[in-house]
């Protein structure tokens, strides 16, 4: 994957974080320091790992860590919808953003496997 494509996944992650902040504004106050904080932590970790993988020569383990973090974030977002903190439409949009990142990540893994 060339640097231009790496920047696309980084930009997509950045946009997803911006959307997540807007979506989490309506979480109940009691959840802002628990579930919302975990989601924010996971989104920042995903961003951090993408930047790290982009800079590394040997990317395999970092790309695996990105995969784990995407799944973790996917379940946290699903949980927030299941608990009624996130309306279905916002859940759908947020999940779509995360799935796009997952597809880009899959392409990145395939390109490094060659």
N, C-alpha and C positions, 0 to 999 in steps of 0.2 A: 504494500500500500504506500503510495507516495505521500509527500507532505500535504499536498492539496486535499487529498481524501482524509488524512488525519485531522486536518482542520475542520472538515465537514462534520466529523463525529464529535469533535470538541465543541463546535458551534451548536450542534443539535442538543448536546448535553447541557450547554449553557441556557438554551431556550427552554429546555425541559425544567431546569431549576427555576427559571423566572416564572413559568406557568405554575409550578408547584407552590411557590410562595403565594401566588394569588389564590390558588385553590385552598391552601391551608389557613387562610385568613378567617374562614368561617368555622374552623374547628372550635369546639367548646373550650372555654378557658382552662378547664381541668385537663385537657389533652394537649395543650400547647407545650407543656414541659415534659411530656412523655412520648406519645406516638408521633406528634409533629416534630419533636426534637430528634427522634430516631430516623424519621424520614429525611430531615435536613442533613443529618450526619451521613446517611447512606448516599444522598445525592452528592455531597461534597467529596466523599470517598471515591465515588465513581468518577467525578471530574479529576480528582487527584491521580487516580490510576490511569486514566486516559492520557494525561500529560506525561506521566512516568513512562508508560509504554511507548509513547511517541519518541521519547528521548533515548530509550535503551536500545542497545544493539541486539541483545538476546531478549526477545519479547515474550517468549512462551509462558513463563510463570505469571507475568504481569497480565497477559491476556486472559489467563485462566482466572486470575483474581477479579478481573473486570466482569467475567461471566458470572461469577459467584455474586458479585455486588449487584448486578442487574437483576438476578433472581431474588435476592434479598429485598431490593427496592420494589420489585413487582409484587411480592407478598405483603409488604407494608402498605402499599397503595390499595391492594385488594382488601386488606383488613380494615382500612379506614372507610372504604365504601361499605363493607359488610356491617360495620358498627354504626353506620348512618351518619358519619361525620362528613362524608364526601358524596355529593349528589351524583347520580349515575352518569349524567352527561359529562361532568368534569372528570370522573373516573375513566370514562371512555376516551376522552381527549388525552389525558395524562398517560394512559396505557398505550395509546397509539404512538405518542412521542417516544415512550420507552421501547416499544417494539421496533420502531425505526432505528433506534440506537442499537438494539440487539441485532438487527439485520446488518447494519454497518459493521458491527463488531464481528459477526460471523464471516463477512467478506474479508475483514482484516486478518482473521485467523487463517482463512484459506490462502490468502496471499503470502503469509509468512511461512506456511507449511511447504511451499515449493522449494 
